[in-house]
Amino acid sequence: MRLVQVFVPEGDLDLVLETADEIGVDYAVSEETSRGEFEAVVSMPVPPAAVEPLLSALRDAGFDEDSYTVVTAAETIVSSRTEELVDEFVGTRISREELSARAADLAPAASTYFVLLVVSTAIATAGLLLDSAATIIGAMVVAPLMGPALAASVGVVVDDDELATRGVVLQVFGLLASIATAALIGWLLRGTVLLPPGFDVTTVPQVRERITPDLLAVFLALGSGIAGVVSLVRNVGSVLVGVAIAVALVPPAATVGLGIAWAHPTMIVTAGTLVLVNMLSINLTALILLWISGYRPHRGANVDRVYGRIRSRVAVLVVAIAVLSLVLGGVTYGTYQTAAVEHDVQTELATMSDDPVFADLEFREQDVQYELVDVYADNRPVVTVLVERPPGEREPDDFADRVRERLEEATGTDLQVTVELVDTRRSG
């Protein structure tokens, strides 16, 4: 329930009471004696779904917007009369005015926002380098990205240019700050005793997950955007939803920073694409869902203009996401190709070990060098095979070619194969 309190200027009391009667809500009038500007305070307990119709009716009736109208959440209202109001005003979404206020509150002051984001990025960067999913998730609790992500869309839908601009600016510069923070941390840690000698950042599973994204990663962003709007509109689970939005944005941004620190262009491109796709997808779903939920500018004359702006923004976002998704699709295909070659090599080597043609030989895969860039550079996979043989046995001169032919037939790919023969004697 909500308690709406209207500070009524001199001469407007009858207008407010008539409007309340038309809407069908109960009210109590308190005489205001503190200053001569207001003659009374009208208090009205209403369900959340009745707030917007009530405020719109007051505005349409000509109530002075320079006055004060306070909407507060009532913890408990003890009255059997509320059941009739709840039945009359069905719905769970909050009013347009509450939506704007809540979106503005979720986007903190710039100083607070950037401090929390830098701290969150620092923790997430450490989690990436340590390959610690728990550390990364913990960092997301601190990241204040939910507010700006939703404020931008709310501002567009309710025709609040200042709120929309603030949301966009905080998102863009916040992600740039995350990238810069991670790059600085990576540059400071690279080559120190905190990282093992020969440390390859691209082999860390948590990092590799962000530099080999596939199209399924878009579903995290789309789901986060939907959940963010639902939590904002219904005032539930904002902390958990904020974590989901942060997970879609901060770790990939930190990965871009690490790519800069290690001067790794592929990391920068793939993780950067993931950041952009996620950010745009969150904004796209928020825009569409807020409009579908029925939120409009409070001035009816502005609805068509705002609708045109939303259509143009949705079109731009869809095109941008589609173009960037081509990159994700390419990464998905390349990742599948590399995984398929390695899987086929492993399977065929196991088959060859059991093949009587090769007698007592045991085929062990030692290494398959085939990366994403090799798929599009048309480089042949490099396979190193370790073959265990009984002492004293000799293989034909064309043995390596026979192994290569078997593996090429299994993978359907031209391979560069190196065969290492090892005499093996087992006791027992």
Phi, psi and chi 1 to 4 in degrees:
 res  aa     phi    psi   chi1   chi2   chi3   chi4
   1 MET       -  158.6  -66.3  -69.7  -71.7      -
   2 ARG  -126.1  150.6  -59.9  -71.2 -172.3  -89.0
   3 LEU  -115.1  112.9 -179.6   63.4      -      -
   4 VAL   -98.2  121.2  179.2      -      -      -
   5 GLN  -117.3  122.7  -67.5 -176.8  -57.1      -
   6 VAL  -110.1  121.6 -178.5      -      -      -
   7 PHE   -84.0  110.4  -71.6   65.5      -      -
   8 VAL   -92.4  119.8 -176.2      -      -      -
   9 PRO   -67.5  163.6  -17.4   30.9      -      -
  10 GLU   -55.1  127.5  -69.9  -73.6  -16.1      -
  11 GLY    91.1   -5.4      -      -      -      -
  12 ASP  -104.8    4.5  -76.5  -11.1      -      -
  13 LEU   -62.9  -45.9 -179.0   58.1      -      -
  14 ASP   -61.5  -37.6  -70.7  -19.4      -      -
  15 LEU   -61.9  -44.5 -179.5  149.4      -      -
  16 VAL   -66.2  -43.8  172.4      -      -      -
  17 LEU   -68.1  -38.5  -61.2 -175.9      -      -
  18 GLU   -64.8  -39.6  -71.3  173.1    3.2      -
  19 THR   -63.8  -42.3  -57.6      -      -      -
  20 ALA   -63.3  -38.6      -      -      -      -
  21 ASP   -65.8  -40.1  -72.0  -28.1      -      -
  22 GLU   -64.2  -40.4  -69.1  176.0    1.3      -
  23 ILE   -71.6  -29.2  -63.8  -64.9      -      -
  24 GLY    91.0   35.7      -      -      -      -
  25 VAL  -114.1  151.2  -61.5      -      -      -
  26 ASP   -78.6  156.1  -65.2  -29.8      -      -
  27 TYR  -152.1  160.6   55.3   82.4      -      -
  28 ALA  -132.4  139.1      -      -      -      -
  29 VAL  -109.9  126.2 -179.6      -      -      -
  30 SER  -115.5  131.8  -56.1      -      -      -
  31 GLU   -70.8  134.6 -176.9  179.9   -1.3      -
  32 GLU  -101.6  120.7  177.0   57.7   46.7      -
  33 THR  -119.2    0.1   59.7      -      -      -
  34 SER   -70.5  -39.2   61.1      -      -      -
  35 ARG  -144.3  160.6  -64.2  173.6   59.1 -178.9
  36 GLY   -78.6   -6.7      -      -      -      -
  37 GLU   -70.9  -35.1 -175.4  178.2   -8.5      -
  38 PHE  -114.6  143.3  -57.0  107.3      -      -
  39 GLU  -101.3  -19.5   65.8  172.2  -59.5      -
  40 ALA  -164.8  164.5      -      -      -      -
  41 VAL  -119.8  123.3  174.5      -      -      -
  42 VAL  -103.8  122.2  179.2      -      -      -
  43 SER  -107.1  131.3  -59.1      -      -      -
  44 MET  -134.7  113.9  -66.3  168.7  -83.4      -
  45 PRO   -80.8  124.1   27.2  -29.9      -      -
  46 VAL  -141.5  156.7  -63.3      -      -      -
  47 PRO   -68.9  159.0  -14.5   27.7      -      -
  48 PRO   -54.5  -37.3  -26.4   34.5      -      -
  49 ALA   -70.6  -14.9      -      -      -      -
  50 ALA   -92.2  -11.2      -      -      -      -
  51 VAL   -63.9  -49.2  174.0      -      -      -
  52 GLU   -65.2  -46.1 -171.1  168.8  -22.5      -
  53 PRO   -59.2  -37.1  -24.7   34.1      -      -
  54 LEU   -66.3  -48.4  174.3   60.5      -      -
  55 LEU   -66.1  -37.0  -62.2 -178.1      -      -
  56 SER   -65.8  -39.8  -63.6      -      -      -
  57 ALA   -65.2  -40.2      -      -      -      -
  58 LEU   -63.1  -41.8  -73.1  170.9      -      -
  59 ARG   -66.1  -43.6 -169.5  179.1  -62.8  109.6
  60 ASP   -66.0  -29.3  -65.9  -19.6      -      -
  61 ALA   -77.0   -7.3      -      -      -      -
  62 GLY    96.7   18.5      -      -      -      -
  63 PHE   -65.5  138.8 -177.4   69.6      -      -
  64 ASP   -66.6  117.3 -172.3   -1.7      -      -
  65 GLU   -74.5  -11.7  -66.6 -173.9    3.7      -
  66 ASP   -77.0   -9.1  -70.4  -25.6      -      -
  67 SER   -77.8 -179.7  179.6      -      -      -
  68 TYR  -102.8  131.2  -68.4  104.4      -      -
  69 THR  -128.0  117.0  -59.5      -      -      -
  70 VAL  -108.7  127.9 -179.3      -      -      -
  71 VAL  -115.2  120.0 -179.7      -      -      -
  72 THR  -124.3  149.5   57.5      -      -      -
  73 ALA   -80.7  124.1      -      -      -      -
  74 ALA   -91.8  123.1      -      -      -      -
  75 GLU   -61.1  -47.0  -68.2  -69.2  -22.8      -
  76 THR  -148.2  135.1  -55.4      -      -      -
  77 ILE  -122.7  117.4  -66.2 -178.8      -      -
  78 VAL   -96.4  101.1 -178.2      -      -      -
  79 SER  -173.2  137.0  173.6      -      -      -
  80 SER   -74.4  -14.0   59.8      -      -      -
  81 ARG   -70.9  -21.2  -60.2  166.9   65.5   91.4
  82 THR   -67.6  -25.1   59.2      -      -      -
  83 GLU   -62.2  -39.1  -63.8  179.6    3.7      -
  84 GLU   -64.6  -41.0  -62.2  178.1    6.3      -
  85 LEU   -65.5  -42.5  -75.2  172.8      -      -
  86 VAL   -63.2  -39.4  171.7      -      -      -
  87 ASP   -67.6  -32.3  -68.3  -21.2      -      -
  88 GLU   -77.7  -39.4 -177.9  177.1   -6.3      -
  89 PHE  -108.7   87.3  -64.0   95.5      -      -
  90 VAL   -84.9  136.3  178.9      -      -      -
  91 GLY   147.3  160.3      -      -      -      -
  92 THR  -121.4  -10.2   55.4      -      -      -
  93 ARG   -79.2  151.5   74.0  179.5 -177.8   89.7
  94 ILE   -82.3  170.1   61.1  176.3      -      -
  95 SER   -73.6  164.2   66.8      -      -      -
  96 ARG   -59.0  -42.3  174.0  179.1   51.1 -117.3
  97 GLU   -65.0  -42.7  -69.1   74.6   12.2      -
  98 GLU   -65.0  -37.4  -71.5 -179.2   89.0      -
  99 LEU   -60.0  -48.5  178.5   76.1      -      -
 100 SER   -62.2  -43.9  -62.3      -      -      -
 101 ALA   -64.6  -40.4      -      -      -      -
 102 ARG   -69.8  -39.5 -169.6  165.2  -66.6  161.6
 103 ALA   -63.7  -40.1      -      -      -      -
 104 ALA   -65.7  -38.5      -      -      -      -
 105 ASP   -67.7  -33.8  -71.0  -19.1      -      -
 106 LEU   -72.2  -21.0  -75.4  173.3      -      -
 107 ALA   -96.5   96.7      -      -      -      -
 108 PRO   -69.4  174.8   27.7  -33.7      -      -
 109 ALA   -57.1  149.7      -      -      -      -
 110 ALA   -56.3  -41.8      -      -      -      -
 111 SER   -63.3  -45.7   57.9      -      -      -
 112 THR   -64.0  -42.6  -56.5      -      -      -
 113 TYR   -59.4  -49.6  173.0   75.2      -      -
 114 PHE   -72.2  -33.3  -76.2  105.2      -      -
 115 VAL   -63.7  -48.9  167.0      -      -      -
 116 LEU   -64.0  -37.7  -69.7  176.8      -      -
 117 LEU   -69.2  -40.1 -166.9   55.6      -      -
 118 VAL   -64.4  -43.1  167.4      -      -      -
 119 VAL   -62.2  -46.0  171.0      -      -      -
 120 SER   -60.5  -42.4  172.0      -      -      -
 121 THR   -66.1  -39.1  -57.1      -      -      -
 122 ALA   -61.5  -44.2      -      -      -      -
 123 ILE   -66.1  -43.0  -60.7  172.1      -      -
 124 ALA   -64.1  -38.0      -      -      -      -
 125 THR   -63.5  -42.3  -57.0      -      -      -
 126 ALA   -62.2  -40.8      -      -      -      -
 127 GLY   -62.5  -38.9      -      -      -      -
 128 LEU   -63.9  -46.3  -71.8  170.4      -      -
 129 LEU   -68.7  -30.9  -65.5  174.2      -      -
 130 LEU   -86.6   -5.3  -66.7  171.4      -      -
 131 ASP    57.5   45.9 -170.2   29.7      -      -
 132 SER  -115.6  104.1  172.6      -      -      -
 133 ALA   -64.5  -35.4      -      -      -      -
 134 ALA   -63.0  -41.2      -      -      -      -
 135 THR   -64.7  -40.6  -57.0      -      -      -
 136 ILE   -64.3  -45.7  -64.9  172.9      -      -
 137 ILE   -63.4  -39.5  -62.9  -60.4      -      -
 138 GLY   -61.3  -38.5      -      -      -      -
 139 ALA   -64.8  -31.1      -      -      -      -
 140 MET   -68.8  -25.0  -61.3  -52.8   96.6      -
 141 VAL   -63.1  -30.2  178.2      -      -      -
 142 VAL   -83.0  -28.5 -178.1      -      -      -
 143 ALA   -66.2  125.1      -      -      -      -
 144 PRO   -95.4   47.9   34.5  -31.5      -      -
 145 LEU   -89.7  -15.2  -74.2  173.1      -      -
 146 MET   -64.3  -43.4  177.2  178.3  173.6      -
 147 GLY   -58.5  -56.0      -      -      -      -
 148 PRO   -60.5  -37.8  -26.1   35.4      -      -
 149 ALA   -61.9  -37.1      -      -      -      -
 150 LEU   -89.6  -31.2  -63.1  179.5      -      -
 151 ALA   -61.0  -38.5      -      -      -      -
 152 ALA   -60.7  -45.3      -      -      -      -
 153 SER   -72.4  -40.5  -62.4      -      -      -
 154 VAL   -61.4  -43.6  170.6      -      -      -
 155 GLY   -59.6  -39.7      -      -      -      -
 156 VAL   -66.7  -45.6  172.8      -      -      -
 157 VAL   -67.8  -40.5  170.1      -      -      -
 158 VAL   -93.8    7.4  -57.7      -      -      -
 159 ASP    64.6   45.5 -162.4   24.3      -      -
 160 ASP  -113.8   92.4 -173.6  -21.9      -      -
 161 ASP   -62.7  -36.5  -69.7  -22.5      -      -
 162 GLU   -64.8  -43.5 -177.6  178.8   -7.8      -
 163 LEU   -65.7  -42.3 -178.2   61.2      -      -
 164 ALA   -64.1  -45.1      -      -      -      -
 165 THR   -63.6  -41.5  -59.2      -      -      -
 166 ARG   -62.7  -41.3 -175.8  163.4  179.7  -99.1
 167 GLY   -63.1  -43.7      -      -      -      -
 168 VAL   -65.5  -45.7  171.8      -      -      -
 169 VAL   -62.2  -43.8  168.8      -      -      -
 170 LEU   -64.7  -38.1  -73.0  178.7      -      -
 171 GLN   -64.3  -50.2  -75.9 -175.2   85.4      -
 172 VAL   -64.8  -52.4  172.5      -      -      -
 173 PHE   -72.9  -26.0  -75.3   95.2      -      -
 174 GLY   -65.8  -44.2      -      -      -      -
 175 LEU   -68.4  -36.2  -69.6  176.0      -      -
 176 LEU   -63.6  -38.6  -70.3  176.0      -      -
 177 ALA   -65.0  -38.3      -      -      -      -
 178 SER   -62.9  -44.9  -69.0      -      -      -
 179 ILE   -62.7  -45.1  -67.6  171.7      -      -
 180 ALA   -64.3  -39.8      -      -      -      -
 181 THR   -63.0  -48.0  -59.9      -      -      -
 182 ALA   -64.2  -38.2      -      -      -      -
 183 ALA   -63.7  -41.5      -      -      -      -
 184 LEU   -65.9  -44.5  177.3   60.8      -      -
 185 ILE   -62.9  -44.8  -67.3  173.6      -      -
 186 GLY   -61.5  -41.6      -      -      -      -
 187 TRP   -64.2  -38.4  179.7   75.8      -      -
 188 LEU   -71.4  -34.2  -68.2  174.1      -      -
 189 LEU   -86.1  -23.9  -67.3  179.0      -      -
 190 ARG   -62.3  127.3 -174.0  178.1  178.9 -175.6
 191 GLY    82.0    6.1      -      -      -      -
 192 THR   -95.0  174.3   66.7      -      -      -
 193 VAL   -71.3  -11.9  -65.3      -      -      -
 194 LEU   -72.7  -17.2  -63.8  176.4      -      -
 195 LEU  -119.7  140.3  -62.9  176.3      -      -
 196 PRO   -65.3  154.7   22.2  -32.2      -      -
 197 PRO   -58.2  139.9  -22.6   32.9      -      -
 198 GLY    70.4   20.7      -      -      -      -
 199 PHE   -59.8  125.5  177.4   76.3      -      -
 200 ASP  -110.8  107.4 -175.8   -3.7      -      -
 201 VAL   -63.0  -27.1   68.8      -      -      -
 202 THR   -74.1  -13.1   62.8      -      -      -
 203 THR   -91.4   -8.6   62.1      -      -      -
 204 VAL   -70.6  123.6 -179.6      -      -      -
 205 PRO   -53.2  -42.9  -28.4   35.6      -      -
 206 GLN   -65.9  -34.1  -72.9  -64.6  -29.9      -
 207 VAL   -73.8  -44.4  173.4      -      -      -
 208 ARG   -60.5  -33.5 -168.3  165.0 -173.0   80.3
 209 GLU   -60.6  -33.5 -178.3  179.7  -29.1      -
 210 ARG   -87.1  -17.7  -87.8   82.6 -169.5 -178.4
 211 ILE  -102.2   -1.5   62.2  175.9      -      -
 212 THR  -128.5   54.4   55.6      -      -      -
 213 PRO   -74.6  155.6   30.7  -35.0      -      -
 214 ASP  -123.2 -178.8   56.4   30.4      -      -
 215 LEU   -63.0  -23.3  -72.3  173.1      -      -
 216 LEU   -64.6  -20.7  -66.3  177.3      -      -
 217 ALA   -63.8  -25.1      -      -      -      -
 218 VAL   -64.1  -30.6  177.9      -      -      -
 219 PHE   -64.3  -30.9  -73.3   94.3      -      -
 220 LEU   -62.6  -44.9  170.5   60.2      -      -
 221 ALA   -67.9  -44.4      -      -      -      -
 222 LEU   -62.0  -44.5  -65.5  173.9      -      -
 223 GLY   -64.7  -37.6      -      -      -      -
 224 SER   -64.8  -41.1  -61.8      -      -      -
 225 GLY   -63.2  -43.7      -      -      -      -
 226 ILE   -63.4  -47.6  -65.8  171.7      -      -
 227 ALA   -62.3  -36.7      -      -      -      -
 228 GLY   -62.9  -44.3      -      -      -      -
 229 VAL   -65.8  -43.5  171.0      -      -      -
 230 VAL   -61.3  -43.4  171.6      -      -      -
 231 SER   -67.1  -34.1   70.7      -      -      -
 232 LEU   -72.1  -44.9 -176.9   64.5      -      -
 233 VAL   -68.8  -34.4  168.7      -      -      -
 234 ARG  -108.5    0.9  -57.9 -166.2  176.7 -172.9
 235 ASN    58.7   50.4 -167.0   26.7      -      -
 236 VAL  -137.3  144.0  -67.7      -      -      -
 237 GLY    58.1   31.6      -      -      -      -
 238 SER   -65.2  -32.8   59.3      -      -      -
 239 VAL   -65.6  -48.1  174.0      -      -      -
 240 LEU   -66.0  -39.0  -64.6  177.5      -      -
 241 VAL   -66.4  -37.7  174.4      -      -      -
 242 GLY   -60.3  -35.6      -      -      -      -
 243 VAL   -64.4  -43.1  170.3      -      -      -
 244 ALA   -63.1  -42.9      -      -      -      -
 245 ILE   -64.9  -42.5  -69.4  176.3      -      -
 246 ALA   -63.9  -39.4      -      -      -      -
 247 VAL   -60.3  -35.2  166.1      -      -      -
 248 ALA   -73.1  -18.3      -      -      -      -
 249 LEU  -117.4  -48.4  -62.8  174.4      -      -
 250 VAL   -69.8  -51.4  175.1      -      -      -
 251 PRO   -58.4  -43.2  -26.0   36.4      -      -
 252 PRO   -63.1  -38.4  -21.8   32.6      -      -
 253 ALA   -64.0  -40.7      -      -      -      -
 254 ALA   -64.2  -35.6      -      -      -      -
 255 THR   -65.0  -37.9  -56.3      -      -      -
 256 VAL   -60.4  -43.3  174.3      -      -      -
 257 GLY   -61.3  -41.0      -      -      -      -
 258 LEU   -65.9  -35.4  -68.4  176.1      -      -
 259 GLY   -62.8  -37.0      -      -      -      -
 260 ILE   -66.8  -43.3  -65.6  172.8      -      -
 261 ALA   -63.1  -36.2      -      -      -      -
 262 TRP   -95.2    5.8  -96.6  -95.9      -      -
 263 ALA    52.0   51.6      -      -      -      -
 264 HIS  -115.7   96.8 -158.6  -62.6      -      -
 265 PRO   -58.3  -38.2  -21.9   32.4      -      -
 266 THR   -62.6  -41.8  -57.1      -      -      -
 267 MET   -59.3  -44.9  -76.3 -178.3   64.4      -
 268 ILE   -62.9  -44.7  -61.8  172.2      -      -
 269 VAL   -68.6  -49.7  171.7      -      -      -
 270 THR   -69.1  -48.6   54.0      -      -      -
 271 ALA   -67.6  -36.6      -      -      -      -
 272 GLY   -63.6  -39.3      -      -      -      -
 273 THR   -62.3  -41.9  -59.9      -      -      -
 274 LEU   -62.5  -41.4 -179.1   59.7      -      -
 275 VAL   -60.4  -48.8  171.8      -      -      -
 276 LEU   -64.5  -44.3  -69.3  175.7      -      -
 277 VAL   -61.2  -44.2  167.8      -      -      -
 278 ASN   -64.8  -45.1  -74.3  -10.7      -      -
 279 MET   -62.5  -46.1 -178.2  179.2   70.2      -
 280 LEU   -66.5  -37.2  -63.2  177.5      -      -
 281 SER   -66.8  -40.3  -62.3      -      -      -
 282 ILE   -61.7  -45.3  -69.6  170.9      -      -
 283 ASN   -66.3  -37.9  -76.8  -91.2      -      -
 284 LEU   -63.1  -51.5  174.5   64.6      -      -
 285 THR   -64.7  -36.0   52.9      -      -      -
 286 ALA   -64.8  -45.0      -      -      -      -
 287 LEU   -58.8  -50.6  -94.8  178.4      -      -
 288 ILE   -64.3  -45.4  -66.1  174.9      -      -
 289 LEU   -69.1  -37.5 -165.4   56.9      -      -
 290 LEU   -64.1  -40.2  -75.8  168.6      -      -
 291 TRP   -68.1  -42.7 -171.7  -97.5      -      -
 292 ILE   -63.0  -31.8  -68.5  174.9      -      -
 293 SER   -70.9   -8.0  -62.0      -      -      -
 294 GLY   100.4    8.8      -      -      -      -
 295 TYR   -78.5  134.2  -70.7  104.2      -      -
 296 ARG  -140.7  163.3  -57.4  -71.1 -174.5  -87.4
 297 PRO   -61.1  148.3  -19.9   30.9      -      -
 298 HIS   -72.4  -18.5   70.9  -92.1      -      -
 299 ARG   -95.2  117.0  -61.5 -176.3 -173.9  -82.0
 300 GLY   -59.6  -29.2      -      -      -      -
 301 ALA   -66.7  -20.1      -      -      -      -
 302 ASN   -93.1   -4.7  -65.1  -21.3      -      -
 303 VAL   -62.5  -47.2  172.0      -      -      -
 304 ASP   -63.2  -41.1  -70.0  -20.8      -      -
 305 ARG   -63.8  -44.2  177.6  174.4   59.9   82.6
 306 VAL   -65.8  -38.8  170.3      -      -      -
 307 TYR   -61.2  -40.4  179.3   58.7      -      -
 308 GLY   -64.2  -40.4      -      -      -      -
 309 ARG   -64.0  -40.6  -70.0  172.4   58.1 -173.3
 310 ILE   -66.0  -42.7  -70.2  177.2      -      -
 311 ARG   -60.6  -43.6  -76.4 -167.0  -54.4  174.8
 312 SER   -66.3  -39.2   62.0      -      -      -
 313 ARG   -67.9  -41.3  -68.8 -162.3  179.1 -155.8
 314 VAL   -62.4  -41.7  167.1      -      -      -
 315 ALA   -62.3  -44.9      -      -      -      -
 316 VAL   -63.4  -43.3  170.4      -      -      -
 317 LEU   -64.1  -42.7  -70.7  173.1      -      -
 318 VAL   -62.6  -44.6  168.4      -      -      -
 319 VAL   -63.8  -44.2  170.8      -      -      -
 320 ALA   -63.4  -42.7      -      -      -      -
 321 ILE   -64.8  -40.2  -68.3  170.6      -      -
 322 ALA   -63.0  -43.3      -      -      -      -
 323 VAL   -64.3  -46.8  171.8      -      -      -
 324 LEU   -66.8  -30.6  -68.2  170.4      -      -
 325 SER   -66.6  -24.0  -66.2      -      -      -
 326 LEU   -61.8  -38.1  -67.7  176.5      -      -
 327 VAL   -65.0  -45.6  178.0      -      -      -
 328 LEU   -62.7  -38.0  -66.5 -176.1      -      -
 329 GLY   -63.5  -39.2      -      -      -      -
 330 GLY   -64.7  -39.8      -      -      -      -
 331 VAL   -65.3  -41.5  173.6      -      -      -
 332 THR   -59.8  -46.9  -59.0      -      -      -
 333 TYR   -64.2  -45.7  173.2   77.0      -      -
 334 GLY   -62.9  -41.2      -      -      -      -
 335 THR   -63.6  -40.1  -56.8      -      -      -
 336 TYR   -63.3  -42.2  172.3   80.3      -      -
 337 GLN   -62.6  -45.0  -72.4  -66.2   99.1      -
 338 THR   -65.3  -41.2   58.4      -      -      -
 339 ALA   -67.1  -37.0      -      -      -      -
 340 ALA   -66.0  -41.8      -      -      -      -
 341 VAL   -62.4  -46.6  168.1      -      -      -
 342 GLU   -63.1  -41.1 -176.0  167.1   -4.4      -
 343 HIS   -63.7  -44.6  173.8  -91.1      -      -
 344 ASP   -65.7  -36.6  -68.5  -18.1      -      -
 345 VAL   -63.5  -47.0  167.0      -      -      -
 346 GLN   -60.6  -44.0  -68.6  175.3  -17.1      -
 347 THR   -64.2  -43.7  -57.8      -      -      -
 348 GLU   -69.3  -36.4 -176.8   60.4   21.1      -
 349 LEU   -64.3  -38.0  -70.9  176.5      -      -
 350 ALA   -64.6  -39.1      -      -      -      -
 351 THR   -65.5  -41.4  -58.3      -      -      -
 352 MET   -65.6  -33.2  -68.6  166.5   64.2      -
 353 SER   -64.8  -31.1  -65.4      -      -      -
 354 ASP   -92.3   -2.8  -63.3  -28.4      -      -
 355 ASP   -80.4  124.3 -166.9  -26.5      -      -
 356 PRO   -59.5  -21.2  -21.6   32.1      -      -
 357 VAL   -59.5  -32.5  172.5      -      -      -
 358 PHE   -98.8   14.8  -65.1  102.8      -      -
 359 ALA    50.6 -123.3      -      -      -      -
 360 ASP   -93.1   15.3  -63.2  -32.8      -      -
 361 LEU   -77.0  142.6  -59.5  179.3      -      -
 362 GLU  -117.9  122.9  -68.5  -74.3  -20.0      -
 363 PHE   -97.7  124.3  -67.0   84.2      -      -
 364 ARG  -123.3  126.6  -47.3  -74.8 -173.2 -172.6
 365 GLU   -72.9  129.3  174.5 -155.6  -11.2      -
 366 GLN  -102.9  -36.8 -171.4  164.5  -18.5      -
 367 ASP  -166.4  141.7 -175.1   37.9      -      -
 368 VAL  -126.0  113.9  176.2      -      -      -
 369 GLN  -100.8   99.6  -63.6 -179.4   15.5      -
 370 TYR  -154.0  101.0 -165.5   41.9      -      -
 371 GLU  -103.3  172.6  -60.0  -64.0  -27.6      -
 372 LEU   -56.2  -43.1  179.7   63.7      -      -
 373 VAL   -65.5  -29.0   66.1      -      -      -
 374 ASP   -67.3  -30.3  -64.6  -37.5      -      -
 375 VAL   -62.4  -44.6  175.9      -      -      -
 376 TYR   -90.0  -16.5  -65.9  101.2      -      -
 377 ALA   -87.8   -0.2      -      -      -      -
 378 ASP    58.5   37.3 -158.8   24.4      -      -
 379 ASN   -87.1  141.8  -64.4  -30.3      -      -
 380 ARG   -73.1  140.6  -70.5 -167.4  -60.6  169.2
 381 PRO   -62.8  140.7  -20.3   31.2      -      -
 382 VAL  -106.6  117.1  178.1      -      -      -
 383 VAL  -116.0  128.0  180.0      -      -      -
 384 THR  -110.2  123.2  -57.9      -      -      -
 385 VAL  -115.5  129.1  179.3      -      -      -
 386 LEU   -97.3  124.1  177.4   67.8      -      -
 387 VAL  -116.2  121.1 -179.2      -      -      -
 388 GLU   -92.5  133.8  -62.3  179.7   -1.3      -
 389 ARG  -136.9  154.3   63.2 -179.2  177.9 -177.6
 390 PRO   -64.6  148.4  -21.8   33.1      -      -
 391 PRO   -58.8  139.7  -23.2   33.8      -      -
 392 GLY    90.5  -16.5      -      -      -      -
 393 GLU   -75.7  149.2  -78.0 -159.2   11.9      -
 394 ARG  -124.9  144.6  -66.8 -177.6   58.4   83.8
 395 GLU  -102.9  155.6  -78.8   63.4   44.2      -
 396 PRO   -62.2  159.8    7.4  -11.2      -      -
 397 ASP   -63.3  -28.4  -66.3  -23.4      -      -
 398 ASP   -94.1   18.8   63.8  -14.2      -      -
 399 PHE   -59.2  -46.0  178.6   69.8      -      -
 400 ALA   -62.2  -37.5      -      -      -      -
 401 ASP   -67.1  -37.4  -68.8  -27.7      -      -
 402 ARG   -64.9  -40.9  -68.5  170.9   58.7 -172.6
 403 VAL   -63.5  -44.1  172.4      -      -      -
 404 ARG   -62.1  -42.0  176.2  178.9   54.1   78.6
 405 GLU   -64.0  -40.2  -69.4  169.7   -0.4      -
 406 ARG   -63.6  -43.2  -73.2  -75.9  -62.7  -98.1
 407 LEU   -70.2  -36.2  -66.6  179.8      -      -
 408 GLU   -67.7  -37.3  -73.3 -178.6  -16.6      -
 409 GLU   -65.2  -36.7 -177.5  179.7   -8.1      -
 410 ALA   -72.7  -37.4      -      -      -      -
 411 THR   -92.9  -20.6   59.7      -      -      -
 412 GLY    69.3   24.7      -      -      -      -
 413 THR  -135.7  143.0  -54.7      -      -      -
 414 ASP   -68.6  130.8  -70.1  -22.9      -      -
 415 LEU  -123.7  153.6  -56.8  174.9      -      -
 416 GLN  -107.9  111.4  178.7  180.0  -27.5      -
 417 VAL  -113.3  131.8  178.1      -      -      -
 418 THR  -114.8  126.7  -59.6      -      -      -
 419 VAL  -108.5  124.2  177.2      -      -      -
 420 GLU  -109.7  119.9  -62.9  179.5   -6.2      -
 421 LEU   -98.3  130.8  -64.0  165.9      -      -
 422 VAL  -129.9  126.1  178.2      -      -      -
 423 ASP   -74.8  126.3  -68.5  -19.9      -      -
 424 THR  -125.7  130.8  -57.4      -      -      -
 425 ARG  -123.5  123.8 -171.5 -170.9  -56.7  -85.2
 426 ARG  -110.0  136.1  -68.5 -175.0  172.1   85.1
 427 SER   -83.2  156.5   62.4      -      -      -
 428 GLY    80.6      -      -      -      -      -
